[in-house]
Amino acid sequence: MTVNWAAFATAEPELAGLVEERFGAFTHHVLVTLRRDGSPRTSGLEVRFLHGELWLGMMPDSLKALDLRRDPRFALQSNPGPGADPGPGDVRVSGRAVEVDDPRTKGAYIEEVEPPQPFHLFRTELTEVVRTYVEDDTYLVVQVWKPGEPLRVVKRK
């Protein structure tokens, strides 16, 4: 089961706000795609939250775009920022990336973001959202959300 960003934000608004905040804190993040042989490929990426969707934009014929065209599964890790301070923690989003060719949808994105052109645009369908952080300098807390399931919280000492 997959859902778009708006459905996730409706189901878990507090977590969605924290995830957007973490991705908004820095420009570049890490995208993981699958190579033809199934091994992971990591790439830098900028993301946008617009109109209830999490968007991934990429240069034309970039390896990550070609990977997603072949196998849409992805994982996206927020930039943790400088230094050793864990701050509000790390967030990861996993799912499927669906390429958008519709001129109207792509045009609205271009108007809002003004990306270099040409480019590939992918809309995400989420299968998992994870936030990991340290609480009270004692506990590692992991929040895991999956479509159709309640938010699961695990604390480890």
VEXDREN-2710 file (C-alpha; in Angstrom, 1 decimal):
% VEXDREN-2710
k/r/px/py/pz
1/MET/0.0/0.0/0.0
2/THR/1.3/3.5/-0.9
3/VAL/-0.1/7.0/-0.2
4/ASN/0.9/10.5/-1.3
5/TRP/2.3/13.1/1.1
6/ALA/-1.1/14.7/1.7
7/ALA/-2.6/11.4/3.0
8/PHE/0.4/10.9/5.3
9/ALA/0.1/14.5/6.6
10/THR/-3.6/13.9/7.3
11/ALA/-2.9/10.7/9.1
12/GLU/0.1/12.0/11.1
13/PRO/0.2/15.8/11.0
14/GLU/2.7/16.3/13.8
15/LEU/5.2/13.8/12.3
16/ALA/4.7/15.2/8.8
17/GLY/5.4/18.7/10.1
18/LEU/8.7/17.5/11.7
19/VAL/9.7/15.7/8.6
20/GLU/9.1/18.8/6.4
21/GLU/11.0/20.9/8.9
22/ARG/14.0/18.5/8.7
23/PHE/14.0/18.5/4.9
24/GLY/13.6/22.2/4.9
25/ALA/16.6/22.9/7.2
26/PHE/19.1/22.0/4.4
27/THR/19.0/22.1/0.6
28/HIS/20.7/18.8/-0.2
29/HIS/19.7/15.3/1.0
30/VAL/20.6/11.7/0.1
31/LEU/18.5/9.7/-2.3
32/VAL/19.0/5.9/-2.6
33/THR/17.9/4.2/-5.8
34/LEU/18.6/0.7/-7.2
35/ARG/21.1/0.1/-9.9
36/ARG/20.3/-2.4/-12.7
37/ASP/22.1/-5.2/-10.7
38/GLY/20.1/-4.4/-7.6
39/SER/22.9/-2.7/-5.6
40/PRO/22.1/0.7/-4.0
41/ARG/23.1/4.0/-5.6
42/THR/23.3/7.1/-3.4
43/SER/23.0/10.5/-4.9
44/GLY/22.5/14.1/-3.7
45/LEU/19.1/15.6/-4.3
46/GLU/16.9/18.6/-3.5
47/VAL/13.3/17.9/-2.6
48/ARG/10.1/20.0/-2.6
49/PHE/6.8/19.7/-0.7
50/LEU/4.1/21.3/-2.9
51/HIS/0.4/20.9/-3.3
52/GLY/0.2/17.9/-1.1
53/GLU/3.0/16.0/-2.8
54/LEU/6.7/15.3/-2.1
55/TRP/8.5/16.0/-5.4
56/LEU/11.9/14.8/-6.6
57/GLY/13.4/16.8/-9.5
58/MET/16.5/15.5/-11.4
59/MET/18.7/16.5/-14.3
60/PRO/17.9/14.9/-17.6
61/ASP/19.1/11.3/-18.0
62/SER/20.8/11.4/-14.6
63/LEU/21.6/7.9/-13.3
64/LYS/19.2/8.3/-10.4
65/ALA/16.4/9.2/-12.8
66/LEU/17.2/6.3/-15.1
67/ASP/17.3/4.0/-12.0
68/LEU/13.8/5.2/-10.9
69/ARG/12.4/4.8/-14.4
70/ARG/13.5/1.1/-14.3
71/ASP/12.7/0.5/-10.6
72/PRO/10.7/3.1/-8.8
73/ARG/11.7/2.1/-5.3
74/PHE/13.6/4.7/-3.4
75/ALA/14.7/5.8/0.1
76/LEU/15.4/9.5/1.0
77/GLN/17.5/10.5/4.0
78/SER/17.4/14.1/5.3
79/ASN/20.7/15.9/5.6
80/PRO/21.7/15.6/9.3
81/GLY/23.5/18.9/9.3
82/PRO/27.0/19.9/10.5
83/GLY/28.6/18.6/13.7
84/ALA/27.8/15.8/16.2
85/ASP/24.7/17.5/17.8
86/PRO/21.8/15.2/16.8
87/GLY/19.3/18.1/17.1
88/PRO/15.8/17.1/16.2
89/GLY/17.0/13.8/14.8
90/ASP/17.0/12.1/11.4
91/VAL/14.1/11.4/9.1
92/ARG/13.8/9.0/6.2
93/VAL/11.1/8.5/3.7
94/SER/10.7/5.4/1.5
95/GLY/8.4/4.5/-1.3
96/ARG/8.0/4.6/-5.0
97/ALA/8.8/7.5/-7.4
98/VAL/6.4/8.0/-10.3
99/GLU/7.6/10.1/-13.2
100/VAL/5.3/13.0/-14.1
101/ASP/5.1/13.9/-17.8
102/ASP/1.7/15.8/-17.7
103/PRO/2.4/19.3/-19.1
104/ARG/0.0/21.0/-16.7
105/THR/1.4/19.4/-13.6
106/LYS/4.9/19.9/-14.7
107/GLY/4.1/23.5/-15.6
108/ALA/2.7/24.2/-12.2
109/TYR/5.9/22.8/-10.6
110/ILE/8.1/24.9/-13.0
111/GLU/6.1/28.1/-12.1
112/GLU/6.6/27.5/-8.4
113/VAL/10.2/26.1/-8.3
114/GLU/11.8/27.5/-11.5
115/PRO/14.2/24.5/-12.0
116/PRO/16.8/24.3/-14.7
117/GLN/15.3/22.7/-17.8
118/PRO/14.9/20.2/-19.1
119/PHE/14.5/17.9/-16.1
120/HIS/12.8/14.8/-14.8
121/LEU/10.0/15.2/-12.2
122/PHE/8.9/12.4/-9.9
123/ARG/5.9/12.4/-7.5
124/THR/6.4/10.1/-4.5
125/GLU/4.1/7.4/-3.2
126/LEU/5.1/6.6/0.4
127/THR/5.5/3.2/2.0
128/GLU/7.3/4.3/5.2
129/VAL/8.3/7.4/7.1
130/VAL/10.8/7.1/10.0
131/ARG/12.1/9.6/12.5
132/THR/15.0/8.8/14.8
133/TYR/16.0/11.0/17.7
134/VAL/17.5/11.1/21.2
135/GLU/15.3/11.9/24.1
136/ASP/16.6/13.3/27.4
137/ASP/20.2/12.2/26.4
138/THR/19.1/8.7/27.4
139/TYR/16.8/7.1/24.9
140/LEU/17.0/6.5/21.2
141/VAL/13.4/7.0/20.0
142/VAL/12.3/5.6/16.6
143/GLN/9.0/6.6/15.2
144/VAL/7.8/4.4/12.2
145/TRP/4.7/5.1/10.1
146/LYS/3.4/2.9/7.3
147/PRO/0.2/3.4/5.3
148/GLY/-2.8/1.9/7.0
149/GLU/-1.0/1.3/10.3
150/PRO/-0.8/3.4/13.5
151/LEU/2.4/5.3/14.3
152/ARG/4.8/2.9/16.1
153/VAL/7.2/4.3/18.6
154/VAL/10.2/2.3/20.0
155/LYS/12.4/3.6/22.8
156/ARG/15.8/2.0/23.4
157/LYS/18.2/2.8/26.3
END
